């Protein structure tokens, strides 16, 4: 059978992965709806991936692991071809860049114990690796076109080839969807070009430029009664969101000798995150005022990203006595300027329009960061079976906020945040036999105070000037491999400690006036088990069948802390961490017959709470409360007719389950955001 899930080599593109929990997804072998980036299908064989279904249009991937926040995958260090694509690691670490899944060859996932080499993130690293230039032809062409329910139409068209020492790959992409809910139209386009030149057998240069843009009409949040009445209903028709992001990079790879390789990369993330919205709870209608026969003015928000990164890496092999070793070391320099303009008074119109009817913004602020990180990890081959890899990462930098918040007292905000820390980690693996190994590791992790943590929502909110950065660690151990020749497995246990979580308290000033106070509110700990089993069986000489389960159990609890509850504060010690399900289980049947393959997938996610107070009964707005468990069935198939044509088709959510995955506290609005109901798609691929 085709191998859609595997493990990374012990050294991948200059990174050491020995002893680390990791997965390698080969997209050409996976049965999944790539047209809309269906994450529960793409990551169906990666245990513990929590999928936040915010819209079904394929605009973003919102995922997390081990009980972290899935919003725009911002707990991960997210990369494309090894190039960082998070919008601003210290200001707004969300990944707004959204390339089409048709353009990728594979997805690499490394859990949090890889934080020392990639970055300090609790979640670890995700690397989306694009397709590579055709080395056998001077020119080749690929076109992948999809049509589906809710007006889905997408088209990916790419060219590639190699001429002597020069190779190239480029694509253009368009997608339209009317969306599952009313007023949820989405228009997306993307472009990418990669140029490579092989200077010699030992030196290569690569330049890339990627761009993604989409315009999403936001249908608005629902409360519980609305969701039960009609999950497809819309509470907003005038809300829009549109990021337009460019990611340029240039890199040099060189082998200095047979034992030493270097990689130099200069990259950036530039662009805009725009929105125009009537921002209110679900039970507040966006209606025409009968007095003046017009809608209310909308709020205009514009973020401009200017993130620059320089990275130098060295991989060196050497011997220390009788011990064979590999040293991965390097330095990363970041220079970011996030210009945030918010609370602009927009028009009373109904289309996507960033025009201001009054000059200026309520918030017009810059968040500038300079940061230098140095890291080193050494893999010691202590025996033919045992490898130990200790590592360390130093970071030193400063973030400075400047600008104007009209409703707030001048100089009352923290203006400078220093980032100085050292992280330590160690991982190890022991080879039991040719197919099986033990692995485990420990790595400290870090989450800096980001922009949203220090900006007060109103004049009645104050911010702790001594906010502490979130810090903690990942600890895991497991065994993986293959037994009985056909049973592939990976079983691990983990602990994730997350201290100094951000939140809000209610305090009183000297006159007895209550105010909200943004500060560190407590610590949490998530323990869990991650299990992957896959059994493949040849039925006949042409027919193969396989079954698999990808299941995780998580127990995320606050170990101490308190948060605002009405006019006072309440302890959250022992409460469940919000949006952390006890169980996530994806189970499937794969069938392969000659050039035809299909997958039946059953996905289950248990219930969660939306807030640290573990609110059970939702208020009228639906902004807090219980998120019920849900289960979904999917069917996906592919058929390769010949070397030219490939056909894909599928049914997502076969039994039309009405569900939602979480209640966000901020964008795109507090309340319920329904997942997509039953939908179909058909994809035709041509390659010449």
Secondary structure, DSSP 8 states (H G I E B T S, - for coil): ----EE---SEETTEE-TT--EEEEEGGG--S-TTTT-HHHHTTTSTT-EE--S-SSSS---EESTT---GGGTTEEEEETTEE--SBTTTB--------GGGEEEEEEE-GGGHHHH-S-SSEEEEEEE----SS-S-EEEEEEEEETTTEEEEEEEEEEEETTEEEEEEEEEEEE--SSTT--EEEEEEEEEEEEE-SSSEEEEEEEEEEEEEEE----B-HHHHHH-TT--S-SS-EEEEEEEEEEEEEEEESSSSEEEEEEEEEEEEEEEEEE----TTS----BTTTTB----EEEEEEEEEEEEEEEEEEEEEETTEEEEEEEEEEEEEEEEEEEEEEEB-S-SS----BSSSS-SEEEEEEEEEEEEEEEEEEE-SSSEEEEEEEEEEEEEEEEEEEETTS-TT-S--EEEEEEEEEEEEEEEE-SSS-EEEEEEEEEEE---HHHHS-SSTTEEE-TT---EEEEEEEEEEEEEETTTEEEEEEEEEEEEEEEEEEEEEE-TTS-EEEEEEEEEEEEEEEEEEEEEEEEE-SSSEEEEEEEEEEEEEEEEEEEEEEETTEEEE-TT-B-TT--SEEEEEEEEEEETTEEEEEEEEEE--EESSTT---S--TT-SSSEE--EEEEEEEEEEE-SSSEEEEEEEESTT----B----SSTT-SSB-B---SEEEEEEEEE-
